Amino acid sequence: MITLPVEKARAHVFVSGIVQGVFFRRTCQKEAKKMGITGWVNNLKDGRVEAIFEGEKDKVEKMIKWAKGGPILAAVDGLEINWEDYQGEFNKFEIR
């Protein structure tokens, strides 16, 4: 059986809307751990949430899809995605 290498990806995302005070970071961390994604999530002073997702490309894409909706109390109205070179610098997903 031949196993093909898995494509790795890194996405730097900025989520806007009602995304602070609604458990966005905690739920994001839970989802990332469930999917095997590493990186971090952080609240910004301007009301947005910033995150880095690293891992298998299909799983990073699933995290981005999750971020477009966020947790149940969130009201996401914008998502900026910057694809970057995979660096593999994280060993877990943390809240900053």
Buried (B, 14 or more C-beta within 10 A) or exposed (E): EEEEEEEBBBBBBBBBBBBBEBBBBEBBBEBBEEBEBBBBBEBEEEEBBBBBBBBBBEBBBBBBEBBEEBBEEBEBEEBEBEEEEBEEEBEEBBEE
